Amino acid sequence: MNTKLMIDIVGWVGAVLLLLAYFLVSMKKCTGRSIFYQILNIIGSSFLVLNAGYYQAFPSVFVNIVWICIGVVTVFFVLKSYFREN
């Protein structure tokens, strides 16, 4: 499989993961503070960073890096809150 095809597949999977996360929150199947939701966002955005970076779409790279940071920070605070309660 060639590099371009792999990058395209990674990009599509990333887009599907982000849309799935949004759908699940919209349908109230999970919350914005759930680890599952945040992991979907982190992985989806990571895949889109690879795709956008390959195509030199740097504004999209920037947005997705910020999205990853938001997800990582949220996971940190959710876990910190969980361990403080237990």
Number of C-alpha atoms within 10 A of each C-alpha: 5 6 9 12 10 12 19 18 14 19 21 16 17 24 18 14 21 22 15 16 22 18 13 15 16 12 9 10 10 16 16 16 14 13 18 14 22 23 18 20 26 24 18 26 28 20 23 26 25 18 23 20 16 15 13 12 12 13 11 16 21 14 14 22 17 13 17 21 14 15 23 17 12 17 20 13 13 15 13 11 11 10 9 8 7 5
